[in-house]
Amino acid sequence: MQMIRCPHCGPREETEFHYGAAAGVAYPERPAELDDTDWAHYLFFRPNPKGSLTERWCHTAGCRQWFTVERDTRTYAFAGEPVPSRHAAGAPDSPADPAPGASR
């Protein structure tokens, strides 16, 4: 069984987590103005690199908190320390975290 490290609860079995999305994909600024093609592009056309990808995950069967972590898409191995979400809701469609020192 794959173990995933929650930044709040520590290592837990993968069945306790749900993948949210690739990190850094900002929610559309004017969603009401998007047509079906634009929505499809936002929802389904995501990066799919071979190698390291920054992703959003939620510990749904535990603390229910969102976090960001690096994962290798070839091996499914997680790397580095998971970073807790800074968003109140922590949803995967929240705007990407700004760079340190940047304003929203």
C-alpha positions in Angstrom: 0.0 0.0 0.0 1.3 3.5 -0.9 1.8 5.8 2.0 1.2 9.5 1.7 2.4 12.0 4.2 -0.2 14.5 5.4 1.4 17.7 6.7 -1.1 17.6 9.6 -1.5 13.9 10.5 1.7 12.3 9.3 2.0 9.2 7.0 -1.3 7.5 6.2 -2.5 4.9 3.6 -3.3 6.3 0.2 -7.0 5.2 0.5 -7.5 8.1 3.0 -6.6 10.7 0.3 -8.2 12.1 -2.9 -6.3 13.8 -5.7 -7.6 17.3 -6.3 -5.8 18.8 -9.4 -2.5 19.9 -10.8 -1.4 22.8 -8.6 -1.1 26.3 -10.0 -4.1 26.1 -12.3 -6.1 29.3 -11.6 -9.9 29.4 -11.6 -11.2 31.4 -14.5 -11.5 35.1 -13.6 -14.9 35.5 -15.3 -16.5 32.0 -15.3 -19.9 33.3 -16.4 -18.4 34.4 -19.7 -16.9 31.0 -20.6 -18.6 28.9 -23.3 -18.7 25.0 -23.2 -15.4 24.8 -25.2 -13.6 27.1 -22.7 -15.0 25.2 -19.7 -13.9 21.9 -21.3 -10.4 23.3 -21.8 -10.2 24.5 -18.2 -11.5 21.2 -16.8 -9.9 18.5 -19.0 -6.7 19.9 -20.6 -4.1 19.7 -17.9 -0.4 19.1 -17.9 0.6 15.4 -18.1 4.4 15.4 -17.9 6.6 12.4 -17.5 8.3 13.2 -14.2 7.7 15.7 -11.4 4.4 17.4 -11.1 3.1 19.7 -8.3 -0.4 18.5 -7.2 -3.1 19.3 -4.8 -4.4 16.5 -2.5 -6.9 16.3 0.3 -6.8 14.0 3.4 -10.5 13.2 3.1 -10.6 10.3 5.5 -8.6 12.2 8.1 -8.2 15.9 8.8 -10.0 16.9 5.6 -7.2 19.5 4.9 -5.8 20.3 1.4 -2.1 20.3 0.7 0.3 20.6 -2.2 3.0 18.1 -2.9 5.4 17.0 -5.7 4.7 13.6 -7.3 6.6 11.7 -10.0 4.0 10.7 -12.6 6.2 7.8 -13.8 6.7 6.1 -10.5 3.8 7.6 -8.4 6.5 8.4 -5.7 5.9 11.5 -3.6 8.9 13.8 -3.1 9.7 16.5 -0.6 7.5 17.8 2.2 3.8 18.4 1.6 2.8 22.0 2.0 -0.4 22.8 3.8 -3.0 24.9 1.9 -3.1 28.6 2.8 -6.6 29.0 1.5 -9.5 29.0 3.9 -11.5 26.5 1.8 -8.4 24.8 0.4 -10.3 23.7 -2.7 -8.3 22.7 -5.7 -10.0 25.4 -7.8 -8.7 28.1 -5.5 -6.3 30.6 -7.1 -2.7 29.4 -7.0 -0.7 30.5 -4.0 1.1 33.7 -4.8 4.9 33.8 -4.6 6.3 34.9 -1.2 6.0 38.6 -0.9 3.5 38.9 -3.8 0.1 40.5 -3.2 -3.3 39.1 -4.4 
